[in-house]
């Protein structure tokens, strides 16, 4: 029995329905890392803002204690 081009095309078609390509995976991975980078940046920005607010609150508390 000889494998024909039609057989090879059918095998390739079935495999492409079952498995992702390297290009598809690279695109998925790139998108995932872009989203993770954004999350890390947002978390870092939030931490910085929290520190600023904590410093402001501490200064206000100190001023209130001095005024007593």
Phi, psi and omega per residue, in radians:
X1 nan 2.287 -3.117
X2 -1.859 2.411 3.085
X3 -1.466 2.224 -3.116
X4 -1.685 2.969 3.093
X5 -1.083 -0.613 3.106
X6 -1.098 -0.727 3.097
X7 -1.086 -0.787 3.129
X8 -1.092 -0.702 3.105
X9 -1.100 -0.715 3.129
X10 -1.146 -0.746 3.103
X11 -1.071 -0.813 3.137
X12 -1.070 -0.723 3.130
X13 -1.084 -0.809 -3.140
X14 -1.145 -0.695 3.114
X15 -1.147 -0.667 -3.130
X16 -1.187 -0.454 3.072
X17 -1.337 -0.444 -3.066
X18 -1.644 -0.699 -3.039
X19 -2.008 2.580 3.057
X20 -1.486 2.765 3.131
X21 -1.539 2.908 3.095
X22 -1.067 -0.690 3.115
X23 -1.092 -0.753 3.099
X24 -1.085 -0.751 -3.139
X25 -1.144 -0.736 3.138
X26 -1.083 -0.738 3.116
X27 -1.107 -0.769 3.119
X28 -1.080 -0.813 -3.109
X29 -1.099 -0.733 3.137
X30 -1.077 -0.804 3.108
X31 -1.090 -0.704 3.131
X32 -1.106 -0.817 3.141
X33 -1.154 -0.599 3.066
X34 -1.074 -0.761 3.119
X35 -1.167 -0.714 3.110
X36 -1.115 -0.713 3.079
X37 -1.031 -0.734 3.130
X38 -1.130 -0.712 3.114
X39 -1.104 -0.777 3.139
X40 -1.100 -0.741 3.129
X41 -1.096 -0.793 3.132
X42 -1.092 -0.704 3.122
X43 -1.125 -0.741 3.114
X44 -1.096 -0.780 3.115
X45 -1.080 -0.718 3.127
X46 -1.122 -0.753 3.118
X47 -1.066 -0.714 3.118
X48 -1.107 -0.776 3.126
X49 -1.106 -0.686 3.117
X50 -1.094 -0.751 3.116
X51 -1.069 -0.746 3.117
X52 -1.084 -0.771 3.138
X53 -1.139 -0.734 3.121
X54 -1.075 -0.704 3.106
X55 -1.119 -0.732 3.121
X56 -1.106 -0.763 3.133
X57 -1.099 -0.745 3.124
X58 -1.061 -0.759 3.132
X59 -1.131 -0.705 3.109
X60 -1.119 -0.751 3.124
X61 -1.089 -0.710 3.102
X62 -1.095 -0.758 3.123
X63 -1.108 -0.670 3.126
X64 -1.156 -0.661 3.140
X65 -1.208 -0.660 3.113
X66 -1.161 -0.627 -3.099
X67 -1.257 -0.302 -3.082
X68 -1.267 nan nan
